[in-house]
Amino acid sequence: MVWNLVSEMKLNGLLKKETFALITRRYARARKVKEAIDAFDRMEKFGLKLELPDFNRLIDTLYKSRHAERAHQVFDKIKNRKFKPDIKSYTILLEGWGQEQNLLKLDEVYTGMRDDKFELDVVAYGIIINAYCKAKNFDEAIRMFHEMENKNIKPNPHIHCTLINWLGSERRLSEAVKFFELSKARGFTPETPTYNALVGAYCWSQRMYDASKFTNVRYNPSSPD
């Protein structure tokens, strides 16, 4: 039925790539992965040229529908045959395996990036740091943070907030405070999520007075300590 409608759209000059993106997304969410991939492949049969952004959109759709394994399989199958992956292709895979908390696959993608001469950018580092934090591998997350610095890649406020939040939840308060102060020293104006993360860190460590004091200073800057 759907392909009859697509054929009719083509005859009327209404067919666009967005049509196939919608069909692919519907199939993926319905856990019909084979049909989702087939919809992508059919684009050429309907006269639309497949390009790298279309490939990236396919693997992004698959991972967001919780099909990270199949997204990676499609990546491996098509990589360097139809398309040469770019940094976004790898970032999508990192995000997928990060959400699945599969650190082995995450490291496999990271290795593949380096083999293809891609360097991690701030987005990719943020994904990896978040994944390590979710897996409670905080020492590795911190190591990746310092690796960023050594490569002159400036960690963004979100990365600082991630570390503050997770370290605080594990009662590693001094480290959480350190990353908060580091964020301010870099010129970032602390946003609400960052303040909330630090307040939470104090609470996890049963430092309720400090949490209250910090909150008071946050919302009443002119009040005395």
C-alpha positions as a printed NumPy array, in Angstrom:
array([[  0.   ,   0.   ,   0.   ],
       [  2.707,   2.466,   1.029],
       [  4.75 ,   1.849,  -2.112],
       [  1.717,   2.416,  -4.331],
       [  1.376,   5.804,  -2.68 ],
       [  5.081,   6.511,  -3.178],
       [  4.75 ,   5.619,  -6.877],
       [  1.815,   8.004,  -7.181],
       [  3.823,  10.77 ,  -5.481],
       [  6.634,  10.227,  -7.968],
       [  4.242,  10.505, -10.922],
       [  2.963,  13.798,  -9.513],
       [  6.455,  15.171,  -8.867],
       [  5.92 ,  15.209,  -5.102],
       [  8.478,  12.609,  -4.048],
       [ 11.28 ,  13.787,  -1.77 ],
       [ 13.92 ,  12.163,   0.416],
       [ 11.95 ,  13.186,   3.475],
       [  9.245,  10.741,   2.36 ],
       [ 11.661,   7.84 ,   2.622],
       [ 13.019,   9.132,   5.935],
       [  9.488,   9.06 ,   7.328],
       [  8.837,   5.528,   6.051],
       [ 12.169,   4.313,   7.431],
       [ 11.443,   5.864,  10.826],
       [  7.962,   4.294,  10.989],
       [  9.305,   0.838,  10.186],
       [ 12.206,   1.157,  12.646],
       [  9.918,   2.196,  15.477],
       [  7.66 ,  -0.751,  14.68 ],
       [ 10.747,  -2.993,  15.02 ],
       [ 10.601,  -3.876,  11.333],
       [ 14.292,  -3.281,  10.74 ],
       [ 14.527,  -5.207,   7.465],
       [ 11.722,  -3.096,   5.997],
       [ 13.364,   0.106,   7.288],
       [ 16.618,  -0.733,   5.51 ],
       [ 14.721,  -1.762,   2.382],
       [ 13.004,   1.644,   2.338],
       [ 16.437,   3.276,   2.315],
       [ 17.596,   1.037,  -0.543],
       [ 14.473,   1.793,  -2.591],
       [ 15.331,   5.475,  -2.872],
       [ 17.549,   4.83 ,  -5.9  ],
       [ 14.844,   2.766,  -7.586],
       [ 12.607,   5.801,  -7.398],
       [ 15.218,   8.046,  -8.998],
       [ 16.681,   9.683,  -5.892],
       [ 20.453,   9.756,  -5.473],
       [ 21.751,   8.237,  -2.265],
       [ 24.252,  10.476,  -0.48 ],
       [ 26.212,  10.352,   2.758],
       [ 23.657,  12.425,   4.754],
       [ 21.006,   9.844,   3.797],
       [ 23.234,   7.049,   5.085],
       [ 23.846,   8.935,   8.329],
       [ 20.129,   9.51 ,   8.737],
       [ 19.462,   5.775,   8.326],
       [ 21.898,   4.659,  11.023],
       [ 20.709,   7.5  ,  13.268],
       [ 17.104,   6.335,  12.844],
       [ 18.043,   2.743,  13.637],
       [ 19.958,   3.594,  16.792],
       [ 17.272,   5.971,  18.057],
       [ 14.78 ,   3.131,  17.644],
       [ 17.021,   0.995,  19.909],
       [ 18.586,  -1.029,  17.096],
       [ 22.218,  -0.135,  17.739],
       [ 23.494,  -3.55 ,  16.649],
       [ 21.74 ,  -3.367,  13.294],
       [ 22.864,   0.234,  12.808],
       [ 26.446,  -0.919,  13.265],
       [ 25.917,  -3.846,  10.88 ],
       [ 24.581,  -1.497,   8.208],
       [ 27.518,   0.823,   8.813],
       [ 30.021,  -2.026,   8.351],
       [ 28.246,  -3.324,   5.248],
       [ 27.994,  -0.014,   3.417],
       [ 31.159,   1.665,   4.716],
       [ 33.683,   2.376,   1.966],
       [ 31.478,   0.643,  -0.612],
       [ 28.817,   3.237,  -1.267],
       [ 29.982,   5.911,   1.152],
       [ 33.074,   6.965,   3.041],
       [ 31.997,   7.706,   6.633],
       [ 32.519,  11.149,   8.089],
       [ 32.851,  12.307,  11.687],
       [ 29.055,  12.447,  11.998],
       [ 28.735,   8.781,  10.959],
       [ 31.042,   7.725,  13.766],
       [ 29.439,  10.096,  16.26 ],
       [ 26.049,   8.489,  15.619],
       [ 27.496,   5.055,  16.409],
       [ 29.185,   6.393,  19.534],
       [ 25.867,   7.812,  20.691],
       [ 24.077,   4.533,  19.993],
       [ 26.498,   2.349,  21.93 ],
       [ 26.789,   4.983,  24.633],
       [ 23.037,   4.817,  25.197],
       [ 23.279,   1.033,  25.342],
       [ 26.176,   1.364,  27.828],
       [ 28.177,  -1.083,  25.715],
       [ 31.705,   0.128,  26.355],
       [ 33.33 ,  -2.624,  24.291],
       [ 31.461,  -1.491,  21.19 ],
       [ 32.058,   2.138,  22.102],
       [ 35.805,   1.506,  22.182],
       [ 35.536,  -0.419,  18.897],
       [ 33.98 ,   2.616,  17.21 ],
       [ 36.606,   4.888,  18.757],
       [ 39.347,   2.635,  17.363],
       [ 37.68 ,   2.686,  13.943],
       [ 37.637,   6.466,  14.006],
       [ 41.347,   6.612,  14.671],
       [ 42.033,   4.024,  11.959],
       [ 40.135,   6.257,   9.519],
       [ 42.192,   9.268,  10.682],
       [ 39.316,  11.015,  12.459],
       [ 39.972,  12.908,  15.682],
       [ 37.299,  13.144,  18.353],
       [ 35.593,  16.518,  18.577],
       [ 33.929,  18.012,  21.634],
       [ 30.607,  16.3  ,  20.84 ],
       [ 32.202,  12.855,  20.539],
       [ 34.184,  13.358,  23.735],
       [ 31.004,  14.38 ,  25.524],
       [ 29.254,  11.192,  24.396],
       [ 32.122,   8.986,  25.547],
       [ 32.504,  10.752,  28.9  ],
       [ 28.773,  10.431,  29.535],
       [ 28.871,   6.726,  28.638],
       [ 31.749,   6.057,  31.031],
       [ 29.944,   7.956,  33.764],
       [ 26.752,   5.933,  33.239],
       [ 28.826,   2.766,  33.548],
       [ 30.386,   4.267,  36.72 ],
       [ 33.837,   4.122,  35.2  ],
       [ 34.632,   7.584,  36.49 ],
       [ 38.398,   7.31 ,  36.331],
       [ 38.216,   6.632,  32.601],
       [ 35.74 ,   9.496,  32.136],
       [ 38.146,  11.862,  33.891],
       [ 41.036,  10.501,  31.818],
       [ 39.098,  11.327,  28.636],
       [ 38.426,  14.819,  30.003],
       [ 42.151,  15.416,  30.472],
       [ 42.853,  13.93 ,  27.045],
       [ 40.575,  16.616,  25.592],
       [ 42.533,  19.301,  27.378],
       [ 45.849,  17.906,  26.171],
       [ 44.544,  18.084,  22.601],
       [ 43.426,  21.702,  23.115],
       [ 39.754,  20.765,  22.758],
       [ 37.809,  22.931,  25.175],
       [ 35.276,  20.949,  27.25 ],
       [ 31.848,  22.564,  27.058],
       [ 29.527,  23.308,  30.013],
       [ 27.538,  20.129,  29.361],
       [ 30.616,  17.95 ,  29.879],
       [ 31.443,  19.72 ,  33.139],
       [ 27.838,  19.291,  34.28 ],
       [ 27.894,  15.58 ,  33.437],
       [ 30.971,  15.01 ,  35.568],
       [ 29.639,  17.126,  38.445],
       [ 26.342,  15.254,  38.434],
       [ 27.742,  11.733,  38.289],
       [ 30.688,  12.295,  40.621],
       [ 28.358,  13.933,  43.122],
       [ 25.914,  11.019,  42.978],
       [ 28.798,   8.708,  43.926],
       [ 29.748,  10.942,  46.858],
       [ 32.981,  12.055,  45.201],
       [ 32.17 ,  15.563,  46.332],
       [ 35.625,  17.124,  46.205],
       [ 36.004,  16.127,  42.55 ],
       [ 32.529,  17.406,  41.706],
       [ 33.352,  20.766,  43.284],
       [ 36.669,  20.813,  41.419],
       [ 34.914,  20.487,  38.05 ],
       [ 32.412,  23.177,  39.031],
       [ 35.222,  25.595,  39.889],
       [ 37.072,  24.587,  36.721],
       [ 34.009,  25.399,  34.649],
       [ 33.78 ,  28.868,  36.188],
       [ 37.518,  29.432,  35.731],
       [ 37.089,  28.748,  32.021],
       [ 34.622,  31.599,  31.81 ],
       [ 31.412,  29.559,  31.643],
       [ 28.489,  31.133,  33.437],
       [ 26.972,  28.282,  35.45 ],
       [ 23.503,  27.392,  34.212],
       [ 20.65 ,  25.913,  36.228],
       [ 21.511,  22.246,  35.453],
       [ 25.083,  22.828,  36.624],
       [ 23.967,  24.477,  39.867],
       [ 21.444,  21.704,  40.449],
       [ 24.151,  19.093,  39.868],
       [ 26.381,  20.654,  42.518],
       [ 23.527,  21.042,  45.007],
       [ 22.742,  17.376,  44.401],
       [ 26.387,  16.503,  45.037],
       [ 26.251,  18.208,  48.437],
       [ 23.   ,  16.401,  49.241],
       [ 24.382,  12.986,  48.279],
       [ 27.258,  13.616,  50.694],
       [ 24.82 ,  14.622,  53.456],
       [ 26.136,  18.193,  53.366],
       [ 22.675,  19.737,  53.65 ],
       [ 23.895,  22.969,  55.19 ],
       [ 26.305,  23.536,  52.316],
       [ 23.592,  22.655,  49.804],
       [ 21.231,  25.173,  51.415],
       [ 23.941,  27.801,  51.645],
       [ 24.93 ,  27.303,  48.04 ],
       [ 21.308,  27.525,  46.894],
       [ 20.835,  30.736,  48.866],
       [ 23.909,  32.322,  47.256],
       [ 22.692,  31.125,  43.847],
       [ 19.327,  32.857,  44.086],
       [ 20.331,  35.703,  46.411],
       [ 23.795,  36.797,  45.268],
       [ 23.78 ,  39.851,  47.526],
       [ 22.983,  37.901,  50.693],
       [ 25.777,  37.423,  53.279],
       [ 27.43 ,  34.01 ,  53.646]])
